[in-house]
Amino acid sequence: MSSPRSLFPPLECAYRAHLQLSSDHRIYVEACGASHGCPVLFLHGGPGSSINPNHRRFFDPEFYRIVLFDQRGCGQSTPAGGTAGNTTQDLIDDIERLRHELQIERWVLFGGSWGSTLALAYAQQHPQRVRAMVLRGVFLASREEVAWYLEGLRAFVPEAWSRLSGSDDEVSPAALLARYHALVTSADERVAQSAAERWSAYESAVMAIGETPAPPGGATGGGAAGTLARVRIQLHYLVNHCFLAADALLGGTPQLRGIPAIIVQGRRDLVCPPVTAHMLHRRWPGSQLRMVEEAGHSAMHPAMVDALVRATGDVKVLIEGGSA
């Protein structure tokens, strides 16, 4: 059995820009690695999260041209937390505009959690632009998955759920979403900030179940303002069902035929349970499903890092061999 792999060494970016891709939004973009290498696009999670320097390190910089960007309203994109003109279709269109801006014909997509959702949505609209995909912790944006996150996980973090709900009584996922969406968009900044911190505390509690601490440099921070911006984006998407029709991504799998894919799934992932990755794999001929027995949701668990680095290496072999 081969030894575990770690992230590639820290990597500086040769390209950074803020691109005005709509009248309302400027997105932050960076690129590093081989300037004439195989393009790979990293899609961050959330919705509402952002890129960080560790995300560059899943890819061999001698082979890949690594492109990363903060989605609308996220990270270093502006306006922070902006929800106007911010839908899944807008993000898909941004990816296409970015591809044109960087003069890329086809690229590999790499996305985890919400990043996997966006990768699938983009690939189903633009399959001819995708060479291969690596997905982690698959999230299909279904009502059932959101209900699990806000109701099913209560059994594992009852204290955190009570603090979120404000009681031990039954509260439906839809009601919680609607309440917190109203709170974080309140004109009273103190009300909005307090609600964002409570939502973020619940998120942290469920993300931490069974996980090992992330290595330094994994978070971009942003303080209280960053938390509010991130939570506003997340709730904007969740309350609108991520701007996707029910079962849209599973139903769109025929569009992915012929695209090589490696689905990397933590067996202990409670946030995005393995059943979702399994369903996607069953509907997607030619995809590979790799269960990581020791890992949960975090991309930075040592076993998950190993599996993801191996996956990007295997995609490299496919491309070099002409299979992608």
C-alpha positions as CSV (number, residue, x, y, z in Angstrom):
1,M,0.0,0.0,0.0
2,S,1.5,3.4,-1.0
3,S,2.2,5.9,1.7
4,P,-0.2,8.8,2.4
5,R,0.3,12.0,0.5
6,S,0.3,15.6,1.8
7,L,-0.6,18.9,0.2
8,F,1.8,20.3,-2.3
9,P,4.1,23.0,-0.9
10,P,2.8,26.5,-0.4
11,L,2.4,28.3,-3.7
12,E,2.5,32.0,-4.6
13,C,0.1,33.3,-7.3
14,A,1.4,34.8,-10.5
15,Y,-2.0,36.4,-11.3
16,R,-4.4,38.3,-9.2
17,A,-7.3,40.5,-10.3
18,H,-10.7,41.9,-9.5
19,L,-12.9,41.4,-12.5
20,Q,-16.0,43.4,-13.1
21,L,-18.2,40.6,-14.4
22,S,-21.5,42.3,-13.8
23,S,-22.8,45.8,-13.1
24,D,-23.2,44.9,-9.4
25,H,-20.3,42.5,-8.6
26,R,-16.6,42.4,-8.9
27,I,-15.0,39.0,-8.3
28,Y,-11.6,38.3,-7.0
29,V,-9.6,35.8,-9.1
30,E,-6.1,34.3,-8.8
31,A,-4.1,31.8,-10.8
32,C,-0.9,30.0,-10.0
33,G,1.1,26.9,-11.1
34,A,2.1,26.1,-14.7
35,S,1.1,29.1,-16.9
36,H,0.6,26.8,-19.9
37,G,-0.5,23.8,-17.9
38,C,-3.8,22.0,-17.8
39,P,-6.4,24.5,-16.4
40,V,-8.2,23.4,-13.2
41,L,-10.9,25.5,-11.6
42,F,-11.3,25.3,-7.8
43,L,-14.8,26.0,-6.6
44,H,-15.1,26.9,-2.9
45,G,-17.9,25.8,-0.6
46,G,-20.6,27.6,1.4
47,P,-22.5,29.1,-0.2
48,G,-20.8,32.1,1.2
49,S,-17.3,30.8,2.0
50,S,-14.1,31.8,0.2
51,I,-10.8,30.6,-1.2
52,N,-7.6,30.4,0.9
53,P,-4.0,29.6,0.2
54,N,-4.3,25.9,1.1
55,H,-6.8,25.4,-1.7
56,R,-4.0,25.9,-4.3
57,R,-2.1,23.0,-2.8
58,F,-4.3,20.0,-4.0
59,F,-2.7,20.3,-7.4
60,D,0.7,19.5,-8.9
61,P,1.9,23.0,-9.9
62,E,4.2,21.6,-12.5
63,F,1.2,20.2,-14.4
64,Y,-1.9,22.3,-13.6
65,R,-2.7,25.9,-14.2
66,I,-4.7,26.5,-11.0
67,V,-7.5,29.0,-11.1
68,L,-9.4,30.1,-8.0
69,F,-12.0,32.8,-7.4
70,D,-14.3,34.1,-4.7
71,Q,-17.9,33.8,-5.7
72,R,-20.2,36.8,-5.7
73,G,-20.3,38.5,-2.4
74,C,-17.7,36.2,-0.9
75,G,-14.2,36.6,0.4
76,Q,-12.3,39.4,-1.5
77,S,-15.1,39.8,-4.0
78,T,-17.3,42.9,-3.7
79,P,-19.8,44.0,-2.4
80,A,-19.2,41.7,0.6
81,G,-22.4,39.8,1.4
82,G,-24.1,41.2,-1.7
83,T,-27.2,39.2,-2.6
84,A,-28.7,41.3,-5.4
85,G,-28.0,39.6,-8.7
86,N,-26.6,36.6,-6.9
87,T,-28.0,33.3,-8.0
88,T,-26.7,29.9,-9.1
89,Q,-27.2,30.9,-12.7
90,D,-25.2,34.1,-12.1
91,L,-22.3,32.1,-10.8
92,I,-22.5,29.7,-13.8
93,D,-22.4,32.7,-16.1
94,D,-19.4,34.1,-14.1
95,I,-17.5,30.9,-14.6
96,E,-18.0,31.1,-18.3
97,R,-17.0,34.8,-18.4
98,L,-13.9,33.9,-16.4
99,R,-13.1,31.1,-18.8
100,H,-13.2,33.5,-21.7
101,E,-11.2,36.1,-19.8
102,L,-8.4,33.6,-19.2
103,Q,-8.6,32.2,-22.7
104,I,-9.3,28.7,-21.5
105,E,-10.9,26.2,-23.9
106,R,-11.6,23.4,-21.4
107,W,-10.8,22.8,-17.8
108,V,-10.9,20.4,-14.9
109,L,-13.4,21.2,-12.1
110,F,-12.6,20.6,-8.5
111,G,-15.3,21.4,-5.9
112,G,-16.3,20.3,-2.4
113,S,-19.7,20.6,-0.6
114,W,-21.4,23.6,-2.2
115,G,-18.5,23.7,-4.6
116,S,-19.6,20.3,-5.9
117,T,-23.1,21.6,-6.4
118,L,-21.8,24.5,-8.5
119,A,-19.5,22.2,-10.4
120,L,-22.3,19.9,-11.4
121,A,-24.6,22.8,-12.3
122,Y,-22.0,24.4,-14.5
123,A,-21.0,21.1,-16.1
124,Q,-24.6,20.2,-17.0
125,Q,-24.9,23.5,-18.9
126,H,-21.5,23.5,-20.4
127,P,-20.3,19.9,-20.7
128,Q,-18.2,20.6,-23.7
129,R,-16.0,22.9,-21.5
130,V,-15.2,20.3,-18.9
131,R,-12.4,17.8,-19.2
132,A,-12.8,16.0,-15.9
133,M,-14.1,16.6,-12.4
134,V,-13.1,15.9,-8.8
135,L,-15.9,16.3,-6.3
136,R,-15.9,16.0,-2.5
137,G,-18.7,15.8,0.0
138,V,-21.4,15.9,-2.6
139,F,-24.3,18.3,-2.0
140,L,-27.2,18.3,-4.4
141,A,-29.1,21.2,-2.8
142,S,-32.2,19.1,-2.2
143,R,-34.8,19.8,0.4
144,E,-34.0,16.6,2.1
145,E,-30.3,17.5,2.6
146,V,-31.2,20.9,4.1
147,A,-33.7,19.3,6.4
148,W,-31.1,16.8,7.5
149,Y,-28.7,19.7,8.3
150,L,-31.2,21.7,10.3
151,E,-33.2,18.9,11.8
152,G,-31.5,15.5,11.5
153,L,-28.2,16.7,12.9
154,R,-30.0,18.0,16.0
155,A,-29.6,14.5,17.4
156,F,-25.8,14.9,17.4
157,V,-25.5,18.5,18.6
158,P,-28.6,19.1,20.7
159,E,-27.0,21.9,22.7
160,A,-26.0,23.8,19.6
161,W,-29.4,23.3,18.0
162,S,-31.2,24.6,21.1
163,R,-29.1,27.7,21.0
164,L,-29.9,28.1,17.3
165,S,-33.7,27.6,17.7
166,G,-34.0,29.4,21.0
167,S,-35.9,26.5,22.6
168,D,-36.1,22.7,22.8
169,D,-39.4,22.7,20.9
170,E,-39.9,21.5,17.4
171,V,-39.1,24.1,14.8
172,S,-39.3,23.1,11.1
173,P,-36.2,23.6,8.9
174,A,-38.2,26.0,6.7
175,A,-39.2,28.1,9.7
176,L,-35.6,28.3,10.9
177,L,-34.4,29.3,7.5
178,A,-37.0,32.0,7.1
179,R,-36.4,33.4,10.6
180,Y,-32.7,33.6,10.3
181,H,-32.8,35.0,6.7
182,A,-35.0,37.8,8.1
183,L,-32.7,38.4,11.0
184,V,-29.5,38.6,9.1
185,T,-31.0,41.0,6.5
186,S,-32.4,43.2,9.3
187,A,-31.7,47.0,9.0
188,D,-30.6,46.8,12.7
189,E,-26.9,45.8,12.4
190,R,-26.8,44.5,15.9
191,V,-29.7,42.2,15.3
192,A,-28.2,40.9,12.1
193,Q,-24.8,40.4,13.6
194,S,-26.1,38.5,16.6
195,A,-28.1,36.2,14.4
196,A,-25.2,35.6,12.1
197,E,-23.0,34.6,15.0
198,R,-25.7,32.1,16.3
199,W,-26.0,30.6,12.8
200,S,-22.3,30.3,12.5
201,A,-21.9,28.7,15.9
202,Y,-24.3,26.0,14.9
203,E,-22.5,25.5,11.6
204,S,-19.2,25.2,13.5
205,A,-20.6,22.7,15.8
206,V,-21.9,20.3,13.1
207,M,-18.7,20.8,11.0
208,A,-16.6,19.8,14.0
209,I,-18.3,16.4,14.7
210,G,-15.5,13.8,14.5
211,E,-13.1,16.1,12.7
212,T,-9.4,16.9,13.3
213,P,-8.4,20.6,13.6
214,A,-7.5,22.2,10.2
215,P,-3.9,23.2,9.7
216,P,-2.8,26.9,10.0
217,G,-3.8,29.1,7.1
218,G,-7.1,27.3,6.4
219,A,-9.4,30.2,7.2
220,T,-9.6,33.6,5.7
221,G,-11.1,35.2,8.8
222,G,-12.8,38.5,8.2
223,G,-14.0,39.0,11.8
224,A,-17.6,39.9,12.6
225,A,-18.2,41.6,9.3
226,G,-16.9,38.6,7.4
227,T,-19.2,36.3,9.4
228,L,-22.3,38.4,8.6
229,A,-21.4,38.6,4.9
230,R,-20.9,34.8,4.7
231,V,-24.1,33.9,6.5
232,R,-26.1,36.4,4.5
233,I,-25.0,34.7,1.3
234,Q,-25.6,31.2,2.7
235,L,-29.1,31.9,3.9
236,H,-29.9,33.8,0.7
237,Y,-29.2,30.6,-1.2
238,L,-30.7,28.1,1.2
239,V,-34.0,30.0,1.6
240,N,-34.2,30.0,-2.2
241,H,-33.4,26.3,-2.5
242,C,-30.1,27.3,-4.1
243,F,-32.0,28.6,-7.1
244,L,-32.3,25.0,-8.4
245,A,-35.4,23.0,-9.2
246,A,-36.1,19.9,-7.2
247,D,-33.8,17.0,-8.3
248,A,-32.3,19.2,-11.0
249,L,-28.8,17.9,-10.6
250,L,-29.6,14.3,-10.4
251,G,-32.0,14.7,-13.3
252,G,-29.2,16.4,-15.3
253,T,-26.7,13.6,-15.1
254,P,-27.2,12.5,-18.7
255,Q,-25.5,15.8,-19.7
256,L,-22.4,14.5,-17.9
257,R,-22.0,11.4,-20.0
258,G,-18.4,11.1,-21.2
259,I,-16.9,13.4,-18.5
260,P,-14.5,11.5,-16.3
261,A,-15.2,12.1,-12.6
262,I,-13.8,11.0,-9.3
263,I,-16.2,11.5,-6.3
264,V,-14.3,11.5,-3.0
265,Q,-16.6,11.0,0.0
266,G,-15.9,10.8,3.7
267,R,-17.6,7.8,5.2
268,R,-18.0,9.8,8.5
269,D,-19.4,13.0,6.8
270,L,-22.5,13.9,8.7
271,V,-22.9,17.3,6.9
272,C,-23.2,15.8,3.4
273,P,-23.8,12.1,4.2
274,P,-22.4,9.4,1.8
275,V,-25.8,8.4,0.5
276,T,-25.9,11.5,-1.7
277,A,-22.5,10.7,-3.3
278,H,-23.7,7.2,-3.8
279,M,-26.9,8.3,-5.5
280,L,-24.9,10.6,-7.8
281,H,-22.5,7.8,-8.7
282,R,-25.3,5.4,-9.5
283,R,-26.8,7.9,-11.9
284,W,-23.5,8.9,-13.6
285,P,-21.9,6.1,-15.7
286,G,-18.2,6.3,-15.8
287,S,-17.9,8.1,-12.5
288,Q,-15.7,6.6,-9.7
289,L,-16.8,6.7,-6.1
290,R,-14.0,6.6,-3.5
291,M,-15.1,6.3,0.1
292,V,-12.6,7.6,2.6
293,E,-13.3,5.5,5.7
294,E,-11.6,7.7,8.3
295,A,-12.7,11.1,7.0
296,G,-15.7,13.3,7.6
297,H,-16.7,16.6,5.8
298,S,-13.5,18.5,6.1
299,A,-11.1,18.7,3.1
300,M,-8.2,19.0,5.5
301,H,-8.6,15.7,7.3
302,P,-5.3,13.9,6.6
303,A,-7.0,10.9,5.0
304,M,-9.1,13.3,2.8
305,V,-6.1,15.3,1.8
306,D,-4.4,12.1,0.7
307,A,-7.5,11.0,-1.3
308,L,-7.9,14.4,-3.0
309,V,-4.3,14.7,-3.9
310,R,-4.4,11.2,-5.3
311,A,-7.5,12.1,-7.3
312,T,-5.9,15.1,-8.9
313,G,-2.9,12.9,-9.7
314,D,-5.2,10.3,-11.3
315,V,-6.9,13.0,-13.4
316,K,-3.4,14.1,-14.6
317,V,-2.7,10.5,-15.7
318,L,-6.0,10.4,-17.6
319,I,-5.3,13.7,-19.4
320,E,-1.7,12.7,-20.2
321,G,-3.0,9.4,-21.6
322,G,-5.6,11.2,-23.7
323,S,-8.6,9.8,-21.8
324,A,-9.8,13.2,-20.8
